[in-house]
Amino acid sequence: APRVTAVDERGKIELAERALVAWNRGDLDRVVARASEDLEWDLTRSDIPGESKLHRGPDAYLRFARRWREALGPTQVELEEAIELPDGRLFALIKQSGTGARSGVDVDIHYVQIYTFVNDEIARVEVFTDERKGRAAAGLEP
């Protein structure tokens, strides 16, 4: 992974937060406004039914995001924890909550996203639905 120097820790956290705020508004195009053309949204270590694959490019991410929003409904996400890792990636613990669109069941999910930045863009996001595995992948203690 390329070493990142263009965005400091605060800047990385702000980019992640801006994407989450856009998600909460339902503005998916803004979610990827600061994403690289080569964005990789890696769900291979998630257990999202039918979605555990690597999505390449902002358009592939948007197709996934629309399906996810449709399944979950107007849920809200918040950044619960953010840590810049020694290699320049950003560890983010995300809480997603609301009421499922189809099921009417309360949604309360915690998952990990590990962001890789190239220059001042989000280049890769690795998603872990198991918080312990996400912390381990980030080299953090559980």
SEZAZA-600669 format. One record per residue: residue in three letters; x, y, z of N, C-alpha, C in turn. Coordinates in steps of 0.1 Angstrom, whole numbers, plus 5000, padded with zeros to 4 digits. Each point is the difference from the previous one (the first is absolute). Example, Ala and Ser with C-alpha at 12.3 -4.5 7.8 and 13.67 -1.06 7.14 Angstrom:
% SEZAZA-600669
ALA513249435078499150125000500950125000 SER499650114993500950115000499250115008 
//
This chain:
% SEZAZA-600669
ALA500849885000499250125000500950125000 PRO499650104992500850124999500050085014 ARG501250055003500150095012499350134998 VAL499250055009499250124998500650115008 THR500350114994500450125007499250124998 ALA499150004990499350124996498950045010 VAL499449905006498950035009500449965014 ASP499950095010500449965014498949935006 GLU500249955013499049925006498650075001 ARG500050135004498850085001499350004986 GLY500850024990499450014986499349874996 LYS500749895004499549864997498649985007 ILE500050045013498849985008498950094994 GLU500350124996499050094994499549944987 LEU500849954992499649934987499049895003 ALA500349925010499249895004498650055005 GLU500150105009498850065006499150064989 ARG500650074991499250064989499349904992 ALA500649884997499449904993498849945008 LEU500249995013498949955009498850105000 VAL500350125001499050115000499249994987 ALA500749994989499349994987499149875000 TRP500549895005499249885001498750025008 ASN500250075011498850035008499050084993 ARG500450094992499150084992499449934988 GLY500649884997499649934988500650054987 ASP501150085002500750064988501249914996 LEU499749894994501149904997501150054991 ASP499650094991501150064991501050075008 ARG499650075011500950075009500849905008 VAL499549885003500849905007501349984993 VAL499949994987501249974992500750124993 ALA499550125005500650134994501550015001 ARG500549945011501550015002500649864999 ALA499449924991500549864998500850004987 SER501149925000500849984988499249944989 GLU500450034988499449934988500249855001 ASP501049965007500449865002499549945013 LEU499050075006499549955013499849855000 GLU500449945011499749865003499250005013 TRP498849944999499149995012500049855003 ASP500849955009500349865003499149945010 LEU499049924996499149945009500349855002 THR501249964995500349865001500149945014 ARG500250095010500049955014498850055007 SER498950024993498850045007499049884998 ASP499050005008499049894998498750064995 ILE500150104992498850064994499449904990 PRO498849955001499549904991500150054986 GLY500649924991500150024986501050114996 GLU500750075010500850114996501549985004 SER500349885004501449985005501049994988 LYS500250124994500950004988500750135000 LEU500950024990500750124998499350084989 HIS499650125004499450094991501050104995 ARG500350014987501050094994499450124993 GLY500450125005499550124994498850065007 PRO499950135000498950075006498649954996 ASP499849974987498749954995499749875006 ALA500949915001499849875007499650015014 TYR500750105007499650035014498650055001 LEU499750094991498650065000498949904998 ARG500349904991499049904998499849925013 PHE501149965006499949935013499350095010 ALA500450125002499450095010498550024998 ARG499550004988498650024997499349875005 ARG500549884997499449885004500049995016 TRP501150045006500150005015499050095006 ARG499950124995499050105005498649954998 GLU499749944989498749944997499649895010 ALA501049925003499849895010499850055014 LEU500850105004500050055014499050115002 GLY499750084990499250125002500950125004 PRO499350105005500750135003500749995013 THR501049915001500849995012501050115001 GLN500550025012501050115002501349935004 VAL501150064996501349945004500750115008 GLU500949955009500850105008501449945002 LEU500950085001501449965002500249995015 GLU500249885005500249985015501450015004 GLU500949964991501450015004500850014987 ALA501150085000500950024988501450015005 ILE500949914994501450005004500849994987 GLU501050104999500949994989501049895003 LEU500249914991500949885002501450054996 PRO501149935005501350034996500350004985 ASP499349924992500350004986499250114992 GLY499250095008499350104993498649984998 ARG499549875001498649974999499250055011 LEU498750014999499150055011499149885004 PHE500149975013499049905005498850075005 ALA498849964996498850065004499049905005 LEU499550025012498949925005498750074997 ILE499149944993498850074996498849935007 LYS499050085004498849955005498950044990 GLN499249904996498950034991498749965007 SER499050095001498849975007498850064993 GLY498849955003498850044994499049895000 THR499050004991499049904999500149944986 GLY500149874998500149944987498850034992 ALA500250034987499050054991499049894997 ARG500449884998499149894997499649935012 SER500949985010499649915012499350085011 GLY500350135000499550085012500749975013 VAL501149924999500849965011501050115003 ASP500350035013501050095003501449954995 VAL500750094994501449974995501050075010 ASP500949925005501150065008501249924998 ILE500850044990501249934996501250085003 HIS501149935004501350065001500949934990 TYR500850084992500949934991501250094999 VAL501149944994501350084999500250034985 GLN500450124997500550044987501450045002 ILE500949954991501450045000500250074987 TYR500350135001500250094988501450014996 THR500349994987501350034995499950124991 PHE500950105002499950124992501250014991 VAL499750064988501150034991499850154997 ASN501150075003499950154999498950045010 ASP499050074995498950045009498749934996 GLU500149884995498849934996499949865007 ILE498849965002499849865005500249904989 ALA501049925002500349904989499549865002 ARG499949975013499549865004499450005013 VAL498949935001499349985013499849855002 GLU500649955011499849865003498949995011 VAL499049924998498949995010500049875007 PHE499950015013500049885009498850015008 THR499149904999498750005008500349945014 ASP501249935001500449955013501050105006 GLU499750085010500950105005501349945005 ARG500049895005501349945005501049974988 LYS499449954989500849974988500550144994 GLY499250105000500450134995501150065009 ARG499949995013501150055009501349924997 ALA499849874999501249924997500750044987 ALA499250024990500550044986500750135001 ALA499650095009500650135002501249995009 GLY500249895006501149995010499750055013 LEU498750025004499650055012499649895010 GLU500150035013499549905010498549994999 PRO499549885003498549995000499450075011 
//
